[in-house]
Amino acid sequence: MSENIDQKLFPLPYHQGAFKNPLFPRTWPGVTPASTTALQGILTDNHKRWHVFFNDRGFHNHAAHAALSLWCLGADESILKASYEENCKEQRPAFPPPEPITKQNWRDHLGDEKFYQGYLDFFKGELEHKAMDTLLEEYVFSGDANFIPGAKHQPELLNRFFEGLLHPMIHTGFGVEFSLPGTFAEGLSQTAVHGASSTKVLPPTMFVQSEAGLASRFASVIGLGSKVEKKDVHAFTILARVLADPAFVPTKIPDEYGFYKETVELHGDAIQKHVDQWSLNGDLQKKLDELVWTNALIYGVGGFEGDGKINADFFYMHLVTSSLFLSSIFSHVKRSSQVILLRGYFAVCLGWYISRGRPPIDIASFFKDASSLPVAPGPQPTPHKTAHPSPTSPHAITPDPWLPIIQSTLTHPDDHLPKLQRALSEYASHFGSTPAGTFADTELKDAELIDGTLFIRTAGLTATRMGWLREGVAPLDNFWDRKGFFDNLKL
């Protein structure tokens, strides 16, 4: 594949603009010229050969996600190639669109996967003379890309950006983070051919042009007028209010498909009212950080079952993996678009949280029982007598628990696990020193117990649930849990 690399669409990946992204991600040691060439070859081949959906039910092609995540974590070329070869077994070949997509008709075929290749050619053409920042504003966040007065069918690109369990956002985010025009164009094209099921939480009124207008709109929607809360309202507080709201109590075990759409139809107005109380004034980067913590809580603490076990929910996992790209996208758009991004993303994430059963967030049990020093199974090293802090200390055997977790992750055949563990490790790098008590002023019960070990505890639980393959443990059947959180449902 290396001899056919498209250097224009898939140049050497690098973290462009990291200086303006406070949560700029890193590339782990382990990257080599050979692994980078293999990555570029995989991205080029995937771009040319395969459709964005590998079946007619809209299941996503994850080949680029897996390759970029594994490469970034230090996987060598043999692992990258093995992962891609496995991915290729289920992919669907790309095919030409019924007609080309142009500046004149790009709104006419939204939501139609038959036009994916047409959108891909269109957005590659747009990238010839426009920057990624410009295209994000024009085709995702602008009013014209979302709602047009009097139009029979609304474009709703932001809605589509968050559709499909946030995959269009994730794919576009990979392109932005690694400065890869081809991946970015794929992400926007994927956005264009998705549906739009979140209108109730992403209504036309979101796309006003001034922050004053936004504040006024939010106040009027929740019926507060001049009574809008003046103190800062944390995302944890919104989560606590959603937990306490009897409107969201599940009344049935949902069908295998369509449960998110059904939740938004039933509860979209209530979700929107809660999110509208979330403060988005002042430092928006701090508000972005709140979402990172909130989604990690939903997946890790919400999924914690006690006794070192986690319900590693497939859907909640995506809340964490998608959050890794918030900062990259956020740092490439203007402030009014940042507000729309954060508020819209939070609303969609809460929709997913509610749709899977809205489990309790038992912070006290999690921080009491989930280990902050997870240890890989199997034979352990025998430290020398001069090893620090002592040869018998567990910290001499596992000085940094992230290293065995990442090592084992690199060998795992699942496409999502590298994304999740990469996200959690990045958050541990940025927020690991956060002390208990930081979140004491929020309304979330026991929030004062939360500290920066949230991420390693969650990563360790996940590694055990998914299987330590490098250490000889078999993987979890079907890789992720999909039962939801309906054990206490009263029918």
C-alpha angles and dihedrals in degrees: 000000000000094000090059099050114144099222092186097056097029110031122163104306116242137161099259116194093013089144090069096042109081090197094045108168123232137222112237122231110269099070111129136175089257095051091046093051089049090051093051090048092051093048092049094047093046090049094053102037111035141061120231090245119053094202141020092264093069098255108165131248103235098180095110092044092053094045095049094044094048092045091049091052092053104264115162124235095265092060092045092051094046091051092049094046089054090048092051091061092074103033126116119226118251116250135194119266123249087250136354121275113237140174087265100051106026092112093050100074103037113145093023112116091197087075097053094108090047092054090046091056090044096052092044086056091050090052089059090076107012133065124237090250091057093048093050090054095044101042105028113024107027122101091238091056091055117028129012117188111249096006116142093215118032120216096221095181095170088054089052090045089062095039126107095041090308095299097136089054091047094050094045089046091057088055093050095044096049097033092240112153093193094054091044091052090049090053094052090045090050088051091053096054097048125095125247113237101151101071093123092061095034102046128170091261090070091073101068114135105234135055089229088057091048093052092048092049094050092048093051094046094055091042095239101116106172090359094079109140108264097196119081112272113209124215088242088061091053089049090051091051092049089051090052097045110104090203089076099053106127114244101185143015104262126236118262092257134030098030095123092052090048091050093052091048091051101037108017095112092049092047090050092051091054094048091047088064091060111106115242101172128111119005106023093185088068089053090052089052088054090059091051091055094042095053091046088053093049093052101035106031095027089052097044112118100178129247092070094301133124134193092227095205113205093215099045088049088064090057088063098042092049093048090065089071097048093088095048093051093039092055092054100055136065123264098261089053090047089057091050091046095052097042095044093046092050092051092051092047091052088050089057091045092054094042093059094053104279097251119206117265101231099187096168094056093044096052091043098050111021108089121243088199106051112186126207114240125246133047114355130211120259108230119221116252090254094054117124135276088008134312092250097047117112086224090063090054095044107019093166114020092197093070098064090040092056092042091055092042091058091062097045116109095217116105096213102049096073089052093050098045090044091053093047092047091051091051091048088053093053102032105023093108094055106127128221111267095044092112098036093117094062125094094240111115113253092359088142087072094060115107139159093282088078090095101049091044090053093045092051093050090049094049090054094046094047095043132257095249097174088056093050101263117137117241123255112269108263086002099249138052117252103171094100123207106295103117093116095044113139107215 
